[in-house]
């Protein structure tokens, strides 16, 4: 918009001045759309970086008003852009994690395991969400899972035991889990079911044994015992803590040099480019002066 406005104002300047009988014929012949567009484009680009157009004086009042309005508009635009850029450089933004079934479906996150048994219970589920999750599920070998676990680009299955512990596979090491977050809800949950014949004479005694087993806490004891003997306790604590990591209030964090490295690199790049451009201008000016001096000496000798 600024370029178009400056283009027409600069092109109409000779006409307006001619009507006021203050324009020479030579100036009118120099006016052209190409020169007007060059002036409008270069002036607009220079205003964006708060520079003048080659130091020329503008003595046409409508053009002065338009340049002043464009300058104010460019100040607003550059201030907004600069503020947005500084906020991006200093404050990282994080999106939501796929820590629920709905978000896992919405993000279309790829996930996988080493066996079909992980999803056999939901294969017949007719809900759209479960169908979408199954479309993103793949089966991999143990070696492939070890490699994919380092990419952080997909999800992996773990089993949550009845009393809060997690059965973690070998490819999910502490270094891998430190970069991931466990879901806050299960994709599905099933109880272990024992099947017997309908007329089995020991059915009543079996039911009583199951009740006594749960009532005595033996199932909880054996889960804790197996986890303590076979699983890494640090991994268990890390998984449990990751469920509530977004609720922790760590308070204000002191900014370090790493928070400003990006901004300083851009500043140094700009200073370096400007210095090189300045040296190039000095070199070109020196070459022009030397060439003129040589031509002048040749003319004098001739």
FENBEL-V260017 format. One record per pair of residues at least 6 apart in sequence whose ideal C-beta (glycine too) atoms are under 8 Angstrom apart, sorted by sequence separation. I is the first residue (numbers start at 1). GAP is how many residues later the second one is. If there is no record, write none. Layout:
{{I,GAP} {I,GAP}}
//
This chain:
{{17,6} {46,6} {58,6} {97,6} {98,6} {113,6} {125,6} {148,6} {160,6} {161,6} {200,6} {213,6} {227,6} {46,7} {96,7} {104,7} {149,7} {159,7} {160,7} {196,7} {98,8} {122,8} {140,8} {148,8} {158,8} {159,8} {14,9} {58,9} {98,9} {158,9} {168,9} {227,9} {18,10} {43,10} {158,10} {196,10} {42,11} {98,11} {122,11} {123,11} {145,11} {158,11} {122,12} {157,12} {194,12} {14,13} {156,13} {14,14} {39,14} {158,14} {119,15} {156,15} {156,16} {166,16} {194,16} {14,17} {13,18} {119,18} {11,20} {47,20} {50,21} {11,22} {111,22} {149,22} {47,23} {116,23} {148,23} {149,23} {43,24} {47,24} {50,24} {105,24} {108,24} {113,24} {115,24} {145,24} {146,24} {149,24} {156,24} {158,24} {11,25} {50,25} {111,25} {112,25} {114,25} {146,25} {7,26} {10,26} {44,26} {48,26} {110,26} {111,26} {112,26} {113,26} {114,26} {145,26} {150,26} {160,26} {43,27} {47,27} {102,27} {105,27} {109,27} {111,27} {112,27} {113,27} {114,27} {149,27} {152,27} {50,28} {101,28} {105,28} {108,28} {110,28} {112,28} {114,28} {142,28} {152,28} {7,29} {10,29} {48,29} {49,29} {104,29} {142,29} {160,29} {7,30} {10,30} {44,30} {48,30} {114,31} {101,32} {113,32} {6,33} {7,33} {112,33} {3,34} {6,34} {5,35} {4,36} {112,36} {3,37} {6,37} {2,38} {3,38} {6,38} {118,39} {3,41} {2,42} {112,42} {17,43} {110,43} {111,43} {112,43} {113,43} {16,44} {110,44} {111,44} {112,44} {113,44} {2,45} {109,45} {110,45} {111,45} {112,45} {16,46} {109,46} {111,46} {13,47} {13,49} {13,50} {9,51} {104,51} {9,53} {10,53} {9,54} {133,54} {114,55} {163,56} {6,57} {9,57} {98,57} {162,57} {163,57} {182,57} {162,58} {165,58} {174,58} {177,58} {165,59} {184,59} {6,60} {163,60} {174,60} {178,60} {182,60} {5,61} {6,61} {162,61} {163,61} {174,61} {177,61} {181,61} {182,61} {161,62} {165,62} {177,62} {180,62} {181,62} {168,63} {172,63} {6,64} {167,64} {168,64} {174,64} {181,64} {5,65} {122,65} {177,65} {122,66} {161,66} {165,66} {121,67} {168,67} {2,68} {121,69} {166,69} {166,70} {2,71} {165,71} {168,71} {2,72} {166,73} {164,76} {104,79} {158,81} {99,82} {101,82} {99,83} {100,83} {104,83} {97,84} {99,84} {100,84} {101,84} {98,85} {99,85} {100,85} {99,86} {101,86} {90,165} {90,169} {90,170} {89,171} {89,173} {90,173} {89,174} {86,177} {89,177}}
//
